[in-house]
Amino acid sequence: MVGPVAARIPQGAVMSETQHDAAAPLAVYLTVDVEVWPVHAGGWPHVPLATSDDCRRELDAYLMGRCEAGRYGLPYQLDQLRASGLLATFFVDPMFSFALGLEPLCEIVSLIQSAGQRVELHLHPEWLTDPRSVGLPDFRGPLIGDYPEETQCALLEIGLARLAEAGASEIKAFRAGSWGGRLSTLRAVQNVGLSVDASLNAHYTYSLDDLPGRLTMQAPGRVDSIIELPMTRFNDGLSVRGRPLSVVGVSIAESTHVLDSLQRTDSRCAVLVLHSNEFVRTENLWNGSPVVPRRWIVRRFEKLCAFLAANSQRMPTQFVADVKVLDAPAKWNGLVRSGLARSLGRMVGQAVSRWY
């Protein structure tokens, strides 16, 4: 006979390591970067795509995850979130739509918002090289932080207008493509009227590299009037600057250990990242093979959703736009440690995921 508590736990849920709830809840920010990368003969973005290239295969794979086994892109992710009662923030890059058309952007914005999730702004400048992107600033590189501040403002305004044209509700947050922002980017974010930036991933040396205290920033903090929400990292015993808490790059044992550890120590906040295309093998596009699911990563995501659903009182998911800065800054206690055994387990899993 199933007891009343067990009956409320979703099937397949990973139970928490801790059995009591003494610490404050941990706000969990599930973030999804939504973007498209073209298959090309070489040299892109410095060598533009042919204007006849509509990237239909790429749009199907990167956004919808369409393959013979079903759709493992945004529709699958949204279904899993809905079934688990979880909230997520989708950082959508609209720049591809200037080259490939507004219709696919409208479709994904509608999908996300109709599922009760939030759309925010993501931006990859690579699409500026496309000759169909008429009237946009000149391409100066793949990182927005390398552009003059006034150009960054212009790019953000262009992105916001494009998302609004596609039906997006009010945008409040921004994440730089490839985590490539700088302090000038935060000023641009402020100047265009946004309130939250989520571009800091201190695993990468170039990510907000001129922000003081970037390596020890583990909770939301104010930079002038902008709230900076840093990517969560942990000490896996291998990564020099900590390993980002990503669905594709971290095992379920590592994820649940880090989340449990953060909640027990009153860290109050955790940020996870995944991408719209991570559950299908988009690399197959390069050799013309059929796109197929990455079933090992699919199972990992489902276990993560089940874990968060089962621990929703201790670890409620929230939208990035609703982040708050605590009155008392969080004390830096170093990165959460995860044992070498978990790291080795992840490596085995990553090896398996290459073919399953």
Buried (B, 14 or more C-beta within 10 A) or exposed (E): EEEEEEEEBBEEBBEBEBEEEEBEBBBBBBBBBBBBBBBBEEEBBEEBBEEEBBBEBBBBBBBBBBBEBEBBBBBBBBEBBEEBEBBBBBBBBBBBBBBBBBEBBBBBBBBBBEBEBBBBBBBBBBBBBBEBBEEBBEBEBBBBBBBEBEBBBBBBBBBBEBBBBBBBEEBBBBBBBBBBBBBBBBBBBBBBEBBBBBBBBBBBEBBBBEBEEBBBBBBBBEBEEBBBBBBBBBBBBEBEBBBBBBBBBBBBBBBBBBBBBBBBBBBBBBBBBBBBBBBBBBEBBEEEEEBEBBBBBBBBBBBBBBBBBBBBEBBBBBBBBBBEEEEEEBEEEEBBBBEEEBBEBBEEBBEEBEEE
